Amino acid sequence: MASTLTGRRALVTGAAGGIGAAIARRLLRDGARVMIADLDAERGARTARELSEPGAPCLFQAVDVSDEDSVTALFERAAAEFGGLDVLVGNAGVAESGGGVTGVPVAEFRRVMDVNVMGTFLCARAAFPLLAADGEGAVVNLSSIFGVTGLPAFPAYSAAKGAIANLTRQLAIEGGPLGIRVNAVLPGYVDHDMGDSRSLLDAEAAAESLRQREAAAARQPIARQCSPDEIAAAVAFLASPDASFVTGVLLPVDGGFLAQGDWRGPGQAA
C-alpha cells in the first residue's frame, strides 16, 4: 500500500540504529522531515549524518526518554526546528538480560519499565500539544508480540510491552477528539540485535543466541525473521494519511506468530 508523508514533521526515538534507523529512513524516503533521538549521542549523530541527503537533512538530539527534563528539551527543539510536529514514533526501548522473575535484578526491572513505559508516556505527553495544533497528528508506538503473550525469562520486557499496548489504546481515546491518531506496531522476531546484546557475548554464546532466535522465528507461519524495513513500512502506513481512520490499533507484524494457538520456543526478546 503506497503512503506519502510529504511535508510532515516526524520525530523518531531510539533511532540510532536497528528498527528506529530503518523507520527514520523510510519516513525520509516518503517525504517527511525527520529528527531522530537516542541516548547514544555518538551513534545517533553518525546515523543522522548517514541518513541525510542534500536538501533533506536528518536532525539528531540526544535524549534519555525516562527523564522528563531531557524529553522536554527534545520536544522544544523539535518544535523550534520544524515549527511544530505531525508524527511521533515511540521506538525507544530496552530489555533485561534474562533470568526470569526470580533472577532479574530489581534495578534492572525498574530500568526496563522506566525506558519503555515511562519513556513512551513522557514522549506522548510532550508531543500531544504539538500534534493537536493542526488536528492531523499521529503517534505510532513500538510494542511487541510479547506484549500480548508471555516471554520466558523476560518478565520486565513482556510487562513493559504489554503496558505500551494498553497505553496506546488509552492515548487513542484521549487523542481522537484532538485529531490525534495513536496506534502501535507489534513486531515479531526481527533480524537485528536489540541493544547490541549479542555483541556483548563471546563468539560461541552469540552464535547460540542467534541460532535460538532463528529457530524460534522458523516456527512462525512465515518461517523467517522480519527485516527492520518491513517494520518501517507498517509504521509509515500508520503515520500517513492512508490510515486516516485507523486509531487504537495494535498491528502485529509477526509472520503469523499471534495467529497460532500453540507456540513454544526459546525466550528471545523481539
Contacts in CASP RR format, 6 or more apart in sequence:
PFRMAT RR
TARGET T0000
AUTHOR 0000-0000-0000
METHOD contacts of the structure
MODEL  1
MASTLTGRRALVTGAAGGIGAAIARRLLRDGARVMIADLDAERGARTARE
LSEPGAPCLFQAVDVSDEDSVTALFERAAAEFGGLDVLVGNAGVAESGGG
VTGVPVAEFRRVMDVNVMGTFLCARAAFPLLAADGEGAVVNLSSIFGVTG
LPAFPAYSAAKGAIANLTRQLAIEGGPLGIRVNAVLPGYVDHDMGDSRSL
LDAEAAAESLRQREAAAARQPIARQCSPDEIAAAVAFLASPDASFVTGVL
LPVDGGFLAQGDWRGPGQAA
1 237 0 8 1.000
1 242 0 8 1.000
2 242 0 8 1.000
3 30 0 8 1.000
3 236 0 8 1.000
3 237 0 8 1.000
3 239 0 8 1.000
3 240 0 8 1.000
3 241 0 8 1.000
3 242 0 8 1.000
4 30 0 8 1.000
4 31 0 8 1.000
4 240 0 8 1.000
4 241 0 8 1.000
4 242 0 8 1.000
5 27 0 8 1.000
5 30 0 8 1.000
5 31 0 8 1.000
5 32 0 8 1.000
5 87 0 8 1.000
5 236 0 8 1.000
5 239 0 8 1.000
5 240 0 8 1.000
6 30 0 8 1.000
6 31 0 8 1.000
6 32 0 8 1.000
7 31 0 8 1.000
7 32 0 8 1.000
7 33 0 8 1.000
7 86 0 8 1.000
8 27 0 8 1.000
8 31 0 8 1.000
8 32 0 8 1.000
8 33 0 8 1.000
8 86 0 8 1.000
8 87 0 8 1.000
8 239 0 8 1.000
9 32 0 8 1.000
9 33 0 8 1.000
9 78 0 8 1.000
9 82 0 8 1.000
9 83 0 8 1.000
9 84 0 8 1.000
9 85 0 8 1.000
9 86 0 8 1.000
9 87 0 8 1.000
10 24 0 8 1.000
10 27 0 8 1.000
10 32 0 8 1.000
10 33 0 8 1.000
10 34 0 8 1.000
10 35 0 8 1.000
10 85 0 8 1.000
10 86 0 8 1.000
10 87 0 8 1.000
10 88 0 8 1.000
10 89 0 8 1.000
10 239 0 8 1.000
11 34 0 8 1.000
11 35 0 8 1.000
11 36 0 8 1.000
11 37 0 8 1.000
11 74 0 8 1.000
11 75 0 8 1.000
11 78 0 8 1.000
11 85 0 8 1.000
11 87 0 8 1.000
11 88 0 8 1.000
11 89 0 8 1.000
11 127 0 8 1.000
12 20 0 8 1.000
12 23 0 8 1.000
12 24 0 8 1.000
12 27 0 8 1.000
12 34 0 8 1.000
12 35 0 8 1.000
12 36 0 8 1.000
12 37 0 8 1.000
12 89 0 8 1.000
12 90 0 8 1.000
12 91 0 8 1.000
13 36 0 8 1.000
13 37 0 8 1.000
13 38 0 8 1.000
13 63 0 8 1.000
13 65 0 8 1.000
13 88 0 8 1.000
13 89 0 8 1.000
13 90 0 8 1.000
13 91 0 8 1.000
13 92 0 8 1.000
13 123 0 8 1.000
14 20 0 8 1.000
14 36 0 8 1.000
14 37 0 8 1.000
14 38 0 8 1.000
14 39 0 8 1.000
14 65 0 8 1.000
14 90 0 8 1.000
14 91 0 8 1.000
14 92 0 8 1.000
14 93 0 8 1.000
15 21 0 8 1.000
15 23 0 8 1.000
15 24 0 8 1.000
15 36 0 8 1.000
15 37 0 8 1.000
15 38 0 8 1.000
15 44 0 8 1.000
15 47 0 8 1.000
15 89 0 8 1.000
15 91 0 8 1.000
16 36 0 8 1.000
16 38 0 8 1.000
16 39 0 8 1.000
16 40 0 8 1.000
16 43 0 8 1.000
16 44 0 8 1.000
16 46 0 8 1.000
16 47 0 8 1.000
17 38 0 8 1.000
17 43 0 8 1.000
17 44 0 8 1.000
17 47 0 8 1.000
18 192 0 8 1.000
18 228 0 8 1.000
19 91 0 8 1.000
19 142 0 8 1.000
19 187 0 8 1.000
19 190 0 8 1.000
19 192 0 8 1.000
19 228 0 8 1.000
19 231 0 8 1.000
19 232 0 8 1.000
20 36 0 8 1.000
20 89 0 8 1.000
20 91 0 8 1.000
20 228 0 8 1.000
20 232 0 8 1.000
21 36 0 8 1.000
21 47 0 8 1.000
21 51 0 8 1.000
21 228 0 8 1.000
22 227 0 8 1.000
22 228 0 8 1.000
22 229 0 8 1.000
22 231 0 8 1.000
22 232 0 8 1.000
23 89 0 8 1.000
23 91 0 8 1.000
23 228 0 8 1.000
23 231 0 8 1.000
23 232 0 8 1.000
23 235 0 8 1.000
23 236 0 8 1.000
24 34 0 8 1.000
24 36 0 8 1.000
24 47 0 8 1.000
24 51 0 8 1.000
24 58 0 8 1.000
25 51 0 8 1.000
25 229 0 8 1.000
25 232 0 8 1.000
26 229 0 8 1.000
26 232 0 8 1.000
26 233 0 8 1.000
26 235 0 8 1.000
26 236 0 8 1.000
27 34 0 8 1.000
27 87 0 8 1.000
27 89 0 8 1.000
27 232 0 8 1.000
27 235 0 8 1.000
27 236 0 8 1.000
27 239 0 8 1.000
28 34 0 8 1.000
28 51 0 8 1.000
28 53 0 8 1.000
28 56 0 8 1.000
28 58 0 8 1.000
30 236 0 8 1.000
30 240 0 8 1.000
31 56 0 8 1.000
32 86 0 8 1.000
32 87 0 8 1.000
32 239 0 8 1.000
33 56 0 8 1.000
33 82 0 8 1.000
34 51 0 8 1.000
34 58 0 8 1.000
34 59 0 8 1.000
35 58 0 8 1.000
35 59 0 8 1.000
35 60 0 8 1.000
35 61 0 8 1.000
35 77 0 8 1.000
35 78 0 8 1.000
35 81 0 8 1.000
35 82 0 8 1.000
36 44 0 8 1.000
36 47 0 8 1.000
36 48 0 8 1.000
36 51 0 8 1.000
36 58 0 8 1.000
36 59 0 8 1.000
36 60 0 8 1.000
36 61 0 8 1.000
37 60 0 8 1.000
37 61 0 8 1.000
37 62 0 8 1.000
37 63 0 8 1.000
37 65 0 8 1.000
37 74 0 8 1.000
37 92 0 8 1.000
38 44 0 8 1.000
38 47 0 8 1.000
38 60 0 8 1.000
38 62 0 8 1.000
38 63 0 8 1.000
38 92 0 8 1.000
39 62 0 8 1.000
39 63 0 8 1.000
39 64 0 8 1.000
39 65 0 8 1.000
39 92 0 8 1.000
41 62 0 8 1.000
44 60 0 8 1.000
44 62 0 8 1.000
45 60 0 8 1.000
47 58 0 8 1.000
47 60 0 8 1.000
48 57 0 8 1.000
48 58 0 8 1.000
48 59 0 8 1.000
48 60 0 8 1.000
49 58 0 8 1.000
51 58 0 8 1.000
52 58 0 8 1.000
59 81 0 8 1.000
61 73 0 8 1.000
61 74 0 8 1.000
61 77 0 8 1.000
61 78 0 8 1.000
63 70 0 8 1.000
63 71 0 8 1.000
63 73 0 8 1.000
63 74 0 8 1.000
63 92 0 8 1.000
64 70 0 8 1.000
64 71 0 8 1.000
65 71 0 8 1.000
65 92 0 8 1.000
65 93 0 8 1.000
65 115 0 8 1.000
65 118 0 8 1.000
65 119 0 8 1.000
65 120 0 8 1.000
65 122 0 8 1.000
65 123 0 8 1.000
66 111 0 8 1.000
66 114 0 8 1.000
66 115 0 8 1.000
66 118 0 8 1.000
66 119 0 8 1.000
66 122 0 8 1.000
68 122 0 8 1.000
71 119 0 8 1.000
71 122 0 8 1.000
71 123 0 8 1.000
71 126 0 8 1.000
72 126 0 8 1.000
74 123 0 8 1.000
74 126 0 8 1.000
75 85 0 8 1.000
75 123 0 8 1.000
75 126 0 8 1.000
75 127 0 8 1.000
75 130 0 8 1.000
78 84 0 8 1.000
78 85 0 8 1.000
78 130 0 8 1.000
79 85 0 8 1.000
79 130 0 8 1.000
84 130 0 8 1.000
84 133 0 8 1.000
85 127 0 8 1.000
85 130 0 8 1.000
85 131 0 8 1.000
85 137 0 8 1.000
86 131 0 8 1.000
86 134 0 8 1.000
86 136 0 8 1.000
86 137 0 8 1.000
86 138 0 8 1.000
87 131 0 8 1.000
87 137 0 8 1.000
87 138 0 8 1.000
87 139 0 8 1.000
87 140 0 8 1.000
87 239 0 8 1.000
88 123 0 8 1.000
88 124 0 8 1.000
88 127 0 8 1.000
88 131 0 8 1.000
88 138 0 8 1.000
88 139 0 8 1.000
88 140 0 8 1.000
89 139 0 8 1.000
89 140 0 8 1.000
89 141 0 8 1.000
89 142 0 8 1.000
89 235 0 8 1.000
89 239 0 8 1.000
90 120 0 8 1.000
90 123 0 8 1.000
90 139 0 8 1.000
90 140 0 8 1.000
90 141 0 8 1.000
90 142 0 8 1.000
91 141 0 8 1.000
91 142 0 8 1.000
92 115 0 8 1.000
92 116 0 8 1.000
92 119 0 8 1.000
92 120 0 8 1.000
92 123 0 8 1.000
93 115 0 8 1.000
93 116 0 8 1.000
93 142 0 8 1.000
93 160 0 8 1.000
94 111 0 8 1.000
94 112 0 8 1.000
94 115 0 8 1.000
94 116 0 8 1.000
94 195 0 8 1.000
95 112 0 8 1.000
95 154 0 8 1.000
95 156 0 8 1.000
95 157 0 8 1.000
95 194 0 8 1.000
95 195 0 8 1.000
95 197 0 8 1.000
95 269 0 8 1.000
96 104 0 8 1.000
96 108 0 8 1.000
96 109 0 8 1.000
96 112 0 8 1.000
96 154 0 8 1.000
96 155 0 8 1.000
96 156 0 8 1.000
96 157 0 8 1.000
97 104 0 8 1.000
97 108 0 8 1.000
97 197 0 8 1.000
98 104 0 8 1.000
98 153 0 8 1.000
98 154 0 8 1.000
99 153 0 8 1.000
99 154 0 8 1.000
100 152 0 8 1.000
100 153 0 8 1.000
100 154 0 8 1.000
100 155 0 8 1.000
101 155 0 8 1.000
104 155 0 8 1.000
104 156 0 8 1.000
108 156 0 8 1.000
109 155 0 8 1.000
109 156 0 8 1.000
112 156 0 8 1.000
112 157 0 8 1.000
112 160 0 8 1.000
113 156 0 8 1.000
113 159 0 8 1.000
113 160 0 8 1.000
113 163 0 8 1.000
116 157 0 8 1.000
116 160 0 8 1.000
116 161 0 8 1.000
116 163 0 8 1.000
116 164 0 8 1.000
117 160 0 8 1.000
117 163 0 8 1.000
117 164 0 8 1.000
117 167 0 8 1.000
120 141 0 8 1.000
120 164 0 8 1.000
120 167 0 8 1.000
121 167 0 8 1.000
124 139 0 8 1.000
124 141 0 8 1.000
124 167 0 8 1.000
124 171 0 8 1.000
124 182 0 8 1.000
127 139 0 8 1.000
128 174 0 8 1.000
128 175 0 8 1.000
128 178 0 8 1.000
128 180 0 8 1.000
131 137 0 8 1.000
131 138 0 8 1.000
131 139 0 8 1.000
131 178 0 8 1.000
131 179 0 8 1.000
131 180 0 8 1.000
132 175 0 8 1.000
132 178 0 8 1.000
132 179 0 8 1.000
132 180 0 8 1.000
135 178 0 8 1.000
135 179 0 8 1.000
135 180 0 8 1.000
136 179 0 8 1.000
136 241 0 8 1.000
137 179 0 8 1.000
137 180 0 8 1.000
137 181 0 8 1.000
138 180 0 8 1.000
138 181 0 8 1.000
138 182 0 8 1.000
138 183 0 8 1.000
138 238 0 8 1.000
138 239 0 8 1.000
138 240 0 8 1.000
138 243 0 8 1.000
139 168 0 8 1.000
139 171 0 8 1.000
139 180 0 8 1.000
139 181 0 8 1.000
139 182 0 8 1.000
139 183 0 8 1.000
140 182 0 8 1.000
140 183 0 8 1.000
140 184 0 8 1.000
140 185 0 8 1.000
140 235 0 8 1.000
140 238 0 8 1.000
140 239 0 8 1.000
141 164 0 8 1.000
141 167 0 8 1.000
141 168 0 8 1.000
141 182 0 8 1.000
141 183 0 8 1.000
141 184 0 8 1.000
141 185 0 8 1.000
142 164 0 8 1.000
142 184 0 8 1.000
142 185 0 8 1.000
142 187 0 8 1.000
142 231 0 8 1.000
142 235 0 8 1.000
143 161 0 8 1.000
143 162 0 8 1.000
143 164 0 8 1.000
143 165 0 8 1.000
143 168 0 8 1.000
143 184 0 8 1.000
143 185 0 8 1.000
143 186 0 8 1.000
143 250 0 8 1.000
144 157 0 8 1.000
144 158 0 8 1.000
144 161 0 8 1.000
144 162 0 8 1.000
144 186 0 8 1.000
144 187 0 8 1.000
144 188 0 8 1.000
144 269 0 8 1.000
144 270 0 8 1.000
145 186 0 8 1.000
145 187 0 8 1.000
145 188 0 8 1.000
145 252 0 8 1.000
145 254 0 8 1.000
145 257 0 8 1.000
145 258 0 8 1.000
145 270 0 8 1.000
146 154 0 8 1.000
146 157 0 8 1.000
146 158 0 8 1.000
146 161 0 8 1.000
146 269 0 8 1.000
146 270 0 8 1.000
147 158 0 8 1.000
147 161 0 8 1.000
147 162 0 8 1.000
147 164 0 8 1.000
147 165 0 8 1.000
147 186 0 8 1.000
148 162 0 8 1.000
148 165 0 8 1.000
148 186 0 8 1.000
148 250 0 8 1.000
148 252 0 8 1.000
148 258 0 8 1.000
149 158 0 8 1.000
149 258 0 8 1.000
149 263 0 8 1.000
150 158 0 8 1.000
151 157 0 8 1.000
151 158 0 8 1.000
151 267 0 8 1.000
151 269 0 8 1.000
152 265 0 8 1.000
152 266 0 8 1.000
152 267 0 8 1.000
153 267 0 8 1.000
154 267 0 8 1.000
154 269 0 8 1.000
157 269 0 8 1.000
164 184 0 8 1.000
165 184 0 8 1.000
165 186 0 8 1.000
165 250 0 8 1.000
168 182 0 8 1.000
168 183 0 8 1.000
168 184 0 8 1.000
168 248 0 8 1.000
168 250 0 8 1.000
169 248 0 8 1.000
169 250 0 8 1.000
171 180 0 8 1.000
171 182 0 8 1.000
172 181 0 8 1.000
172 182 0 8 1.000
172 183 0 8 1.000
172 247 0 8 1.000
172 248 0 8 1.000
173 248 0 8 1.000
175 181 0 8 1.000
175 182 0 8 1.000
175 247 0 8 1.000
176 247 0 8 1.000
181 238 0 8 1.000
181 243 0 8 1.000
181 244 0 8 1.000
181 246 0 8 1.000
181 247 0 8 1.000
181 248 0 8 1.000
182 247 0 8 1.000
182 248 0 8 1.000
183 238 0 8 1.000
183 243 0 8 1.000
183 246 0 8 1.000
183 247 0 8 1.000
183 248 0 8 1.000
183 249 0 8 1.000
183 250 0 8 1.000
183 251 0 8 1.000
184 248 0 8 1.000
184 249 0 8 1.000
184 250 0 8 1.000
184 251 0 8 1.000
185 231 0 8 1.000
185 234 0 8 1.000
185 235 0 8 1.000
185 238 0 8 1.000
185 251 0 8 1.000
185 253 0 8 1.000
186 250 0 8 1.000
186 251 0 8 1.000
186 252 0 8 1.000
186 253 0 8 1.000
186 254 0 8 1.000
186 258 0 8 1.000
187 226 0 8 1.000
187 231 0 8 1.000
187 253 0 8 1.000
187 254 0 8 1.000
187 270 0 8 1.000
188 217 0 8 1.000
188 220 0 8 1.000
188 226 0 8 1.000
188 252 0 8 1.000
188 253 0 8 1.000
188 254 0 8 1.000
188 255 0 8 1.000
188 257 0 8 1.000
188 270 0 8 1.000
189 213 0 8 1.000
189 216 0 8 1.000
189 217 0 8 1.000
189 220 0 8 1.000
189 225 0 8 1.000
189 226 0 8 1.000
189 254 0 8 1.000
189 257 0 8 1.000
189 268 0 8 1.000
189 270 0 8 1.000
190 225 0 8 1.000
190 226 0 8 1.000
190 227 0 8 1.000
190 228 0 8 1.000
190 231 0 8 1.000
190 270 0 8 1.000
191 225 0 8 1.000
191 226 0 8 1.000
191 227 0 8 1.000
191 228 0 8 1.000
192 228 0 8 1.000
193 199 0 8 1.000
194 269 0 8 1.000
194 270 0 8 1.000
197 209 0 8 1.000
198 206 0 8 1.000
198 209 0 8 1.000
198 210 0 8 1.000
199 206 0 8 1.000
201 209 0 8 1.000
209 268 0 8 1.000
212 266 0 8 1.000
212 267 0 8 1.000
212 268 0 8 1.000
213 225 0 8 1.000
213 266 0 8 1.000
213 268 0 8 1.000
214 225 0 8 1.000
215 265 0 8 1.000
215 266 0 8 1.000
216 265 0 8 1.000
216 266 0 8 1.000
216 267 0 8 1.000
216 268 0 8 1.000
217 223 0 8 1.000
217 224 0 8 1.000
217 225 0 8 1.000
218 224 0 8 1.000
219 260 0 8 1.000
219 263 0 8 1.000
219 265 0 8 1.000
220 254 0 8 1.000
220 255 0 8 1.000
220 256 0 8 1.000
220 257 0 8 1.000
220 260 0 8 1.000
221 255 0 8 1.000
221 256 0 8 1.000
221 257 0 8 1.000
221 259 0 8 1.000
221 260 0 8 1.000
222 255 0 8 1.000
222 256 0 8 1.000
226 253 0 8 1.000
226 254 0 8 1.000
226 255 0 8 1.000
230 253 0 8 1.000
231 253 0 8 1.000
234 251 0 8 1.000
234 253 0 8 1.000
237 243 0 8 1.000
238 246 0 8 1.000
238 249 0 8 1.000
238 251 0 8 1.000
252 258 0 8 1.000
257 263 0 8 1.000
END
